[in-house]
């Protein structure tokens, strides 16, 4: 009888420790899988971002970005009408602004126009229709993406580099 109790006690202790060890090994496996998945994701993102691409023509293209993950219906748009002008729509402000753009190599510079009252304390160069340059944006084109590389307020402030993650993706190419 004592042997039976001793054997049952041994199996009880053994069975209690096994799931813990199994859970630890499973958790270690999950962590390895998680790291592998993160590494694969980073690799895919680098491939997707790609190397800088020379900009030949943007006329007739439309680019989008979603500034807020929690609001996927909010979509900012860059719409290039011809070889030098277009419109930018910002969903968070529900506003559309005229843009002029220039490109050289893989770099795109956009001049966003608006009214003096919309420029926070900055005096900008006045153009037709009472509009002036509110902001200047620089993007680097990489495959089907435009990645923000710098910006400036008004027409006279130099364009400063930025590490902000602001990327547009190509939606339509006519």
C-alpha positions as CSV (number, residue, x, y, z in Angstrom):
1,X,0.0,0.0,0.0
2,X,2.8,2.4,0.9
3,X,4.4,1.6,-2.5
4,X,1.2,2.4,-4.3
5,X,0.9,5.8,-2.5
6,X,4.6,6.5,-3.2
7,X,4.2,5.7,-6.9
8,X,1.0,7.8,-7.2
9,X,2.7,10.7,-5.4
10,X,5.7,10.4,-7.8
11,X,3.4,10.5,-10.9
12,X,1.4,13.4,-9.5
13,X,4.6,15.4,-8.9
14,X,5.9,14.4,-12.4
15,X,2.6,15.3,-14.1
16,X,2.5,18.7,-12.3
17,X,6.0,19.7,-13.4
18,X,5.7,18.6,-17.0
19,X,3.1,21.1,-18.1
20,X,5.2,24.0,-16.7
21,X,8.2,22.7,-18.5
22,X,6.2,22.3,-21.7
23,X,4.7,25.8,-21.4
24,X,8.2,27.2,-20.9
25,X,9.5,25.5,-24.0
26,X,6.3,26.5,-25.9
27,X,6.8,30.1,-24.8
28,X,10.4,30.0,-25.9
29,X,9.3,28.7,-29.2
30,X,6.7,31.5,-29.5
31,X,9.4,34.1,-28.8
32,X,11.7,32.6,-31.4
33,X,8.8,32.6,-33.9
34,X,7.9,36.2,-32.9
35,X,11.6,37.3,-33.5
36,X,11.6,35.5,-36.8
37,X,8.3,37.1,-37.8
38,X,9.6,40.6,-36.8
39,X,12.8,40.0,-38.8
40,X,10.9,38.9,-41.8
41,X,8.6,41.9,-41.5
42,X,11.5,44.3,-41.4
43,X,13.0,42.7,-44.4
44,X,9.8,42.9,-46.4
45,X,9.4,46.6,-45.4
46,X,12.9,47.3,-46.6
47,X,12.3,45.6,-49.9
48,X,9.0,47.4,-50.2
49,X,10.6,50.8,-49.5
50,X,13.3,49.9,-52.0
51,X,16.0,52.1,-53.3
52,X,15.4,55.6,-54.5
53,X,13.9,55.8,-57.9
54,X,14.3,58.6,-60.4
55,X,11.1,60.6,-60.9
56,X,10.3,61.0,-64.6
57,X,6.7,62.1,-64.6
58,X,4.0,62.3,-61.9
59,X,1.2,63.8,-64.1
60,X,-2.0,61.8,-63.7
61,X,-0.9,60.0,-60.6
62,X,-2.6,59.9,-57.2
63,X,-0.9,59.0,-53.9
64,X,-2.5,58.3,-50.6
65,X,-1.6,57.8,-46.9
66,X,-3.7,57.0,-43.8
67,X,-2.5,59.3,-41.0
68,X,-4.5,57.5,-38.3
69,X,-4.5,53.7,-37.8
70,X,-7.7,53.9,-35.8
71,X,-9.5,55.8,-38.5
72,X,-8.9,54.0,-41.8
73,X,-11.6,56.1,-43.6
74,X,-9.3,59.2,-43.1
75,X,-7.1,59.3,-46.2
76,X,-4.8,62.1,-47.2
77,X,-4.3,62.4,-51.0
78,X,-1.7,64.0,-53.4
79,X,-3.2,64.3,-56.8
80,X,-0.8,65.4,-59.5
81,X,-2.9,67.0,-62.3
82,X,-0.2,67.9,-64.9
83,X,3.6,68.3,-64.9
84,X,3.7,71.0,-62.3
85,X,0.5,71.4,-60.4
86,X,-2.0,69.4,-58.4
87,X,-4.0,69.3,-55.2
88,X,-3.4,67.9,-51.7
89,X,-6.3,66.8,-49.6
90,X,-5.8,66.5,-45.8
91,X,-8.6,64.5,-44.2
92,X,-7.9,65.7,-40.6
93,X,-8.6,69.3,-41.7
94,X,-11.1,68.4,-44.4
95,X,-9.3,70.8,-46.7
96,X,-7.9,70.7,-50.2
97,X,-4.9,72.9,-51.2
98,X,-3.3,73.8,-54.5
99,X,0.2,72.5,-54.9
100,X,3.0,73.1,-57.3
101,X,5.8,70.6,-57.6
102,X,9.3,70.2,-58.9
103,X,11.4,67.1,-59.1
104,X,15.1,66.4,-59.7
105,X,16.5,62.9,-59.6
106,X,14.7,60.9,-56.9
107,X,13.6,64.1,-54.9
108,X,10.2,65.7,-55.2
109,X,9.6,69.2,-53.8
110,X,6.0,70.3,-53.2
111,X,4.9,73.8,-52.5
112,X,1.5,73.9,-50.7
113,X,-0.5,77.0,-51.1
114,X,-3.1,78.6,-48.8
115,X,-4.3,81.8,-47.2
116,X,-2.1,84.0,-44.9
117,X,-4.4,83.3,-42.0
118,X,-3.7,79.6,-42.3
119,X,0.1,80.1,-41.9
120,X,0.9,80.2,-38.2
121,X,2.7,83.5,-37.7
122,X,4.8,83.2,-40.9
123,X,4.7,85.7,-43.8
124,X,4.9,83.9,-47.1
125,X,5.3,84.8,-50.7
126,X,2.0,86.0,-52.1
127,X,0.8,84.5,-55.4
128,X,-2.3,84.7,-57.6
129,X,-5.7,84.5,-56.0
130,X,-4.4,85.7,-52.6
131,X,-2.7,82.4,-52.0
132,X,0.9,82.0,-50.8
133,X,3.3,79.2,-50.1
134,X,2.3,77.8,-46.7
135,X,4.6,74.8,-46.6
136,X,7.3,73.2,-48.7
137,X,7.7,69.4,-48.5
138,X,10.5,67.2,-49.9
139,X,10.0,63.5,-50.6
140,X,12.3,60.8,-51.8
141,X,10.6,58.4,-54.2
142,X,11.3,54.7,-53.6
143,X,9.3,52.3,-55.8
144,X,5.6,53.1,-55.3
145,X,6.2,55.3,-52.2
146,X,7.0,58.9,-51.5
147,X,8.9,59.2,-48.2
148,X,9.1,62.5,-46.4
149,X,12.7,63.7,-46.1
150,X,12.3,67.4,-45.2
151,X,9.9,70.4,-44.9
152,X,9.9,74.1,-44.4
153,X,7.3,76.8,-43.5
154,X,6.7,79.5,-46.0
155,X,8.8,80.2,-49.1
156,X,11.9,81.6,-47.4
157,X,12.6,79.2,-44.5
158,X,15.1,76.6,-45.5
159,X,13.9,73.0,-45.8
160,X,15.0,71.1,-42.8
161,X,15.5,67.3,-42.7
162,X,13.1,65.3,-40.7
163,X,12.8,61.8,-39.3
164,X,8.9,61.9,-39.3
165,X,7.4,58.8,-40.8
166,X,5.2,60.3,-43.4
167,X,4.8,58.1,-46.5
168,X,2.4,58.2,-49.4
169,X,1.7,55.1,-51.5
170,X,0.9,55.2,-55.2
171,X,-2.9,54.6,-55.7
172,X,-3.4,55.3,-59.3
173,X,-1.2,55.8,-62.3
174,X,-3.0,57.0,-65.5
